[in-house]
Amino acid sequence: MHTERGEIASEIKNAKKLHGHLGPFLVIGVRMGIIAKKTLDVSAKQHIKLRANAKIPLKPPFSCVLDGIQATTTCTVGNQRLVIENSAEEITVDFEMRNSDRRVRLSVSSSIMEELNKKISEGPLTEKCAWDIVHMPEDQLFTVEIQ
């Protein structure tokens, strides 16, 4: 567990540097990237085979998830390994290894989306909210489907 905390802290630091600030949706993207790499057993040499297809609302703060994914996976819009589709509400990302049948789908739970939307309506999201997402159990935050 200690190693996982160190890994997520390092990934969050890198993502925050890329993104410019720390918020809950950035953390969601970071956690998605980490889970996908672990689930698909992506080694340092294999990362160029990883692809992500994101279905997400294309407006801040929801789109901040994309920077978390880009920072943790090296799947980016520029290298065309991150494909983005606009969504009304859901945040779902399909990760796959090229030339393989290994896939995982990660979806943010509807209860978490409701909670975050409520917080958005109350004012700007805080770093405390981001750290709450860091410490949230994976099975509470996401639905994970290994395909």
C-alpha positions in Angstrom: 0.0 0.0 0.0 2.9 2.4 0.8 4.3 2.0 -2.7 0.9 2.7 -4.2 0.6 5.9 -2.2 4.0 7.0 -3.4 3.1 6.1 -7.0 -0.1 8.1 -6.9 1.5 11.1 -5.2 4.2 11.1 -7.9 1.7 10.8 -10.7 -0.5 13.6 -9.2 2.5 15.9 -8.9 3.3 15.3 -12.6 -0.3 15.8 -13.7 -0.6 19.0 -11.6 2.5 20.3 -13.3 1.1 19.6 -16.8 -2.5 20.8 -15.9 -1.6 23.9 -13.9 -3.7 23.1 -10.7 -5.0 20.2 -8.7 -8.7 19.3 -8.9 -10.9 16.2 -8.5 -11.4 15.5 -12.2 -7.6 15.6 -12.8 -7.2 13.1 -10.0 -10.0 10.9 -11.6 -7.9 10.9 -14.8 -4.7 10.0 -12.9 -6.4 7.2 -11.1 -7.9 5.9 -14.4 -4.5 5.8 -16.0 -2.9 4.0 -13.1 -5.6 1.4 -12.9 -5.5 0.8 -16.7 -1.7 0.3 -16.7 -1.9 -2.1 -13.8 -4.9 -4.0 -15.2 -3.4 -4.3 -18.6 0.1 -5.0 -17.2 1.7 -2.2 -19.2 5.5 -2.2 -18.9 7.7 0.8 -19.6 8.5 -0.6 -23.0 4.9 -1.4 -23.9 3.4 2.0 -23.0 3.4 3.0 -26.7 0.9 0.2 -27.4 -1.6 1.6 -25.0 -4.6 3.5 -26.4 -7.5 5.3 -24.7 -10.9 6.1 -26.0 -12.6 8.6 -23.7 -16.3 9.5 -23.6 -16.6 12.6 -21.5 -18.3 16.0 -21.3 -15.9 18.3 -23.2 -16.1 21.2 -20.8 -14.2 22.1 -17.6 -14.0 20.7 -15.0 -15.0 17.4 -16.5 -12.5 17.6 -19.4 -9.7 17.9 -16.8 -9.9 14.1 -16.6 -8.1 14.1 -20.0 -5.0 15.7 -18.7 -4.8 13.1 -15.9 -5.0 10.4 -18.5 -2.4 12.0 -20.7 0.0 12.6 -17.8 -0.1 9.0 -16.5 -0.4 7.0 -19.7 1.4 8.9 -22.4 -1.8 8.5 -24.5 -2.2 12.0 -25.8 -4.2 13.8 -28.4 -1.0 14.7 -30.2 0.2 11.1 -30.6 -3.3 10.1 -31.5 -3.4 7.4 -28.9 -6.2 9.3 -27.0 -9.4 9.6 -28.9 -12.1 11.8 -27.4 -15.9 11.7 -27.8 -18.3 14.3 -26.2 -20.7 12.9 -23.7 -23.7 14.6 -22.0 -22.9 13.3 -18.5 -20.9 10.1 -18.3 -17.2 9.7 -18.0 -16.1 6.4 -19.4 -12.7 5.5 -20.8 -11.8 2.3 -22.7 -8.1 1.4 -22.6 -6.6 -1.2 -24.8 -3.3 -2.6 -25.9 -2.7 -2.4 -29.6 -2.4 -5.8 -31.3 -3.9 -7.5 -28.3 -7.3 -8.5 -26.9 -6.5 -6.9 -23.6 -9.0 -4.2 -22.7 -10.5 -2.5 -19.7 -13.4 0.0 -19.4 -13.4 2.4 -16.5 -16.5 4.5 -15.7 -17.0 7.0 -13.0 -19.8 5.9 -10.8 -23.1 7.8 -11.1 -23.2 8.5 -7.4 -19.7 10.2 -7.5 -20.8 12.2 -10.5 -23.9 13.4 -8.6 -21.8 14.3 -5.6 -19.3 16.3 -7.7 -22.0 18.0 -9.7 -23.6 19.1 -6.4 -20.2 20.5 -5.2 -19.8 22.3 -8.5 -23.2 24.0 -8.0 -22.0 25.2 -4.6 -18.9 26.8 -5.8 -15.4 26.1 -7.1 -14.0 22.7 -6.5 -11.1 22.6 -4.0 -7.8 20.7 -3.6 -9.4 19.1 -0.5 -12.1 17.6 -2.8 -9.2 16.3 -5.1 -7.5 14.6 -2.1 -10.8 13.1 -1.1 -10.9 11.5 -4.6 -7.3 10.3 -4.1 -8.2 8.4 -0.9 -11.6 7.0 -2.1 -11.7 3.2 -2.6 -11.5 2.3 -6.3 -14.7 0.3 -6.2 -16.6 3.3 -4.9 -15.2 5.6 -7.5 -15.3 3.4 -10.6 -17.0 0.6 -12.3 -14.2 -1.5 -13.8 -15.0 -3.9 -16.6 -12.2 -6.1 -17.9 -12.9 -7.3 -21.4 
